[in-house]
């Protein structure tokens, strides 16, 4: 339970720091969350493509 409380506090502090330090007229609030989501989706898609192209091989025949 203590680890969850620490995680919540750290997340809240990071959110406040982003609003105070980063968000301004050039960067609307939430734009970095969108960039992060797009980055995660890109990593997943590229990983799946690499897995299909490079790692998966046809199963050997029993004959």
N, C-alpha and C positions, 0 to 999 in steps of 0.2 A: 504494500500500500504506500509505503514511503517513496518508492521509486516513481510511482504514478504521480504523486504530489510534486516531486521534484521536476518531473517532465512537464507537468502543467505550468508550474511557475516559470521554468526556462522558456517554454513556448510563449507565454504571456509577455515575458521580458523582451524576447526577440520581436514580437509583434509591435510592442510599444517602440522599440528602437527603430524599427523600419518606418513607422509613421513619423517619428520625430526626425530621424536623420536622413532618410532617403526620399520619402514621398514629398513631392513638391510640384511646381508648375510643369516641369518637364516629364515627370513620371507620375501618372495617376495611381492612386491606391489600387492594389490588387494586380498590377501589371506583372510583377515578379512572380506572383502565384500562377498566372497564366503561362509565363515563360517556363516555369518549373514543371507544370503539367505537360506542356508540349515536349519538353526535354525528356521526361519520363516515358511518354508515349513513343517518342523516337527511339529511345534505348530499347524498349520492349520489341518494337517492330524490327529494328535492325538485328537484334539478337535472335529473333525467330527466323528471319531470313537466313542468317549465317548458319543457324542450326539445320535448316532444311537443305541448304546448298552444300555446306562443308562437312557437317558432322554425320548426317544420316546417310547410310549406305544401304543398298538393297540387301535383303535377307538372302543368305546362301541357299541354293536349292538342295533338296534332299537326294537328288539323283546321283 
